[in-house]
Amino acid sequence: NSFGLYRQYPNNPTHNPDDTIGLQDLADGTAPKAINETQPSSISRLSVIPDDCTSIAQSYFPFRNSTIFGLMNWMWTGSAMKSICEMKNLIDFLKSDKFKKEDLDNFDIRSETSKFDKYLDNPSAFHSKQSPQPKASSPKDGWHESEVRILVPDLKPHKKEDVPTFTVPGLLHRSIVEIIKATFSDPASRFFHYTPFKSFWRSNIEGSQSEQGQRIYDELYTCDAMFSAHEELQKQPSEPGCTLERVVVGMMLWSDSTHLASFGTASLWPIYLYFGNQSKYLRGKPKAGACHHLAYLPKLPSNFWDFYFALTGDGPPEEVLTHCRRELMHAVWALLLDTEFMHAYEHGIVIECPDGVFRRFYPRIFTYSADYPEKILLATIRNFGLCPCPRCLISKDKIPDVGKVYDDHRRNTTSRIDSTARNFDINTARRFIYENGEGVKSAAVERVLRDKSFVPTTNAFSSLLHFGFNLFQMLVPDFMHEFELGVWKALFTHLVRIIVSEGKIQEFNKRYRQIPTFGRSTIRKFSQNASGMKKLAARNYEDLLQCAIPVFDGLLDPEHDKAILSLLFTIAEWHALGKLRMHTDLTLGWLHECTGNLGTQLRRFQSYTCSFFDTRELPSEEAARRQKAKKTPSSSRKGKIPTRKTNQDPPSIIGPELKTPKAPPKKKLFNLIMIKLHSLGDYVNTIKLFGTSDSYSTQPGELEHRRVKKYYARTNKNCATRQITRLERREHILLSRTQSTIGQEKQTGFSIERAGSKRRKSESLPYTPPEYHHHISTSRNFPLHIQNLLDSTTDDDPAIKDFYPRLQEHLLARILHPTWSGDGNEYSDEERSKVFFINERLYRHKVMRINYTTYDVRLGQDSVNARNHADIMVLSSSDKDHPFEYGRIISIFHVDVVIKLDKAVVSPTPVSKEVLWVRWYKRDSSYDAGFKKKRLHRLQFFPCNDPAAFGFLDPDEVIRAVHLIPAFRFGKTSNLFSEESLGRAPGEFEDWKYFYVNIFVDRDMYMRFAGGGIGH
Ligand SMILES: [Zn+2]
């Protein structure tokens, strides 16, 4: 297509879901929220099921009519709070012709809900009563409740048969096969990819180094793992007598334990299932119903302690508890990977797809996202043992080598592979424990398992071993926990310690507070006290990283300042690359290189830079340590044996009376032996296999947690988990019903209010269609007489010097030479005098929205206004060394203009022209910046008497908004011009001397500067 993208399929695809995707569908991430919430834009009108009347009537099933369906839908989906948005939805529904008052006869919310629940519990019975329907359309993927058994080690020898078992009740789960059946036959699955492909990109720009096409990595179905799984599947002998197309079901699993409420201990441990056949952009939308709740894991119940006590006469030691938790996890998975699933894995399941074609589907597990503690639980390796990595056999002390060449090599040669030999070892160890009565960590067990840090638990995923499944490969690195909340958080914390030790913390916090916001929520306002790091989520750490360079700039003495700025630049670049949503061979090369740089700089930082500072615990860390020290002795009283490392302080019992002699905070050093650091080296390979990191980051799972919490808020907290399953089913079915009926409805235009506008009279800009380059209101509500504007300021305000003639000139150039852009074209006074402004007025506007194509060929949108998001970038016309020019918008307005020329009237009717009045920045070319120098580009305003300082700009030329951060180090200056001016915000008399261009503010910005963005 026009971006130079093309695809290579292994065989002819029978179904290409992307044919039906319109511009609307690409606009997800940045589309105004209101739209996402009212309607999932994923529904295209082009490919709905044939809408004969029966299907409409059926689609409300099991409800009698559209009225009841609508009411139930409102009741059981969306937010449980009485929010304005929810009320608006209800009113919209009541007004629509789907609502009929007479339908409400005999309607009772309780009985209707219980009827609905009954239907969900046993839909097939329900169906046969009401209307005969094909089996495929009745969902059987409801919840089941089961119990699982685990073997308990009690240090006594047993015969194989009578090892003590403990039963854990209350496992709520659904059948994987039924979920697959329901999902792939659902009309919403018409956007699923059945055939994986490789996509390539050939740059349109001449002279770029990518002459031959570059491989693109983004979705699971464009990457190697699914591609080879597909090819392997086609090579297999087909099922006897079966000629159906064979399709890989790309399973992507998530699990993470979550707290359900801010207070109390209520928690839930869900396993989510997503399908990689679906685009990650759809998967990311909470309303798309793409997330399937597979199970809610039980915890070890409290009567386990009694059970163990009865067995041994003692409480269970920590190692037994750990062991039993592991056993439990794998017992659950063994139950989920049931015989039905195994059969489907081998022989496939036949499903009728929404296009009416029968296909044979083979489930395959590709990724399992979890945080590190859960990963080691799944990998059945020990927590931070000798070989702490779930993917390879690197030893702990080699972790800081990340990014070195032989480190990459070692990852490949020692990668963990599940094998029969491994399982044999584990069975041996289990015999020692259960039949010989050895301890879980006894010498006999250690001898077998210690080398590779395994634990004596049979891994449930090993049951897929004979199909060639390697369970260790699925444990993908997790961007959010491992980088944003891992490596970066650790580095940031240590940098804060350094700043504290230098006594610069006030200045540091002040700088963070002054950083302007950007975008809808790209950079949020920083808290009063950034160094306190209170209540920060991953996205807050992301913001801290993206804005770090100007903050740290110049705080330390020059030598360390230099090193730290370079380190911050590299880590920000790594963050941008690691989080790209579309990679090419080129960008993966950069990521690889950047990993190497980052490793080198981190090692130097730790061994050299850090040694100059006396870094101490931060107040919060100190408090946490004291808290811990207070807690530990009390918990040991409960019979647990506290395992204490020797290098720690003895537990001093700090009562309230002992608080007075406060010890100085402990010394803290920067530690590179973090498993999270090690996993940075795995990104390049993982992206090649499974697609970009956003596709399996734990972030979407965290979003899903919000839904679970919302459910929890609606339960009466008694048997909450079971009630949550009910609510989950209700909403899921209703959402999918809505999706299948929605295609028949017309999409109406939505108007959104500009978010965060506090002024009453502010104009609200309606929804910006993605086809436009930019959007400025056409209202004439804020007229301004040009002469009044000129009179209102002092004569020597440089901002309005020559305002009138220059505006005339600007418009003349635009109207007479529409293809030629830029100013500098000189017109004579006489020519200028032919430009007339109707009523001598400008019509001012507050906002302009700019649509742009992002690097991953999707639509982005920026909103700029003169008040707080005023900085924009345009393509540079004069500067050879730098691709962009930057300006600050003083005002957005349009004028109605007429031009009268001598011979003919060029524009007899007035034309409306939109104009941006801009104060220009110039690049500080004396400052070496860019990727090689690892510095951000520096800008300053033009001196006020420079004719280039102010100017007018055609909004068509704006590329997008830009995030400029003041260079705090250099302070403010009033040299440019001292009086109050229209060129500045009211009440301000100074400008920052310099600004930095924040190229890391989002991935799209980074790719604009780095080059190689496909959509650019
Ligand atoms: Zn590893």
Residues whose N, C-alpha, C, O or C-beta is under 5 A from the ligand:
A	BS01	ZN	C389 R391 C392
